[in-house]
């Protein structure tokens, strides 16, 4: 990484050595060569430092998480590793970055294309020195059937876009609000405690619109509260609570 946090092309030989070491370590063939290649401050998930990364890998191997398939490729400034774990061969994909001849960062990716393009965080101290601000938040609501949830939230007046990747996921947007819908196996609506609050300019108008649409789930008419909002609520078919309110 350079001062502008842009990827720097790594030496092909360094990447090749890293690929071999990663393959050997994940296959349980020892981690000595990988240990020599890890930067002392390497990061991966919650691991910070070479010892923490090696301990995590050793624990995974010792737990019997057998690597069923492993493919490693050099892709520009990184190594892309894809492997399957266990009998069902659950796929794990990573981007491994090299800095000054050593592995400086390991980033989990959703697939190979993501691993080829994902941007590394870089040096933690340098990254932490940059100011940041929150721009928006998007609650993720669990649903039992993504197709049904997409239809339901469209009836609520949201513009719903289905994720085109492999996951059963969708994005429901309206004005400045965006909700994410994620399909979850064995979701029990009766015990689902997920909730979000929608601030709107007219809670009564929203209630009337949803009431006339005859949506599934439960809908509660707005009332004036002692904290200065006029507030109603909707519980969708999956048990997600959408509380909505406007100035009383």
Secondary structure as GFF3:
##gff-version 3
##sequence-region A 1 248
A	DSSP	alpha_helix	12	26	.	.	.	ID=ss1
A	DSSP	alpha_helix	32	37	.	.	.	ID=ss2
A	DSSP	beta_strand	38	44	.	.	.	ID=ss3
A	DSSP	beta_strand	47	48	.	.	.	ID=ss4
A	DSSP	alpha_helix	50	62	.	.	.	ID=ss5
A	DSSP	beta_strand	67	75	.	.	.	ID=ss6
A	DSSP	beta_strand	78	85	.	.	.	ID=ss7
A	DSSP	beta_strand	90	99	.	.	.	ID=ss8
A	DSSP	beta_strand	102	109	.	.	.	ID=ss9
A	DSSP	alpha_helix	112	117	.	.	.	ID=ss10
A	DSSP	alpha_helix	124	128	.	.	.	ID=ss11
A	DSSP	beta_strand	140	143	.	.	.	ID=ss12
A	DSSP	alpha_helix	146	155	.	.	.	ID=ss13
A	DSSP	beta_strand	159	162	.	.	.	ID=ss14
A	DSSP	beta_strand	169	174	.	.	.	ID=ss15
A	DSSP	beta_strand	177	183	.	.	.	ID=ss16
A	DSSP	beta_strand	195	199	.	.	.	ID=ss17
A	DSSP	alpha_helix	203	213	.	.	.	ID=ss18
A	DSSP	beta_strand	218	224	.	.	.	ID=ss19
A	DSSP	beta_strand	229	235	.	.	.	ID=ss20
A	DSSP	beta_strand	241	247	.	.	.	ID=ss21
###
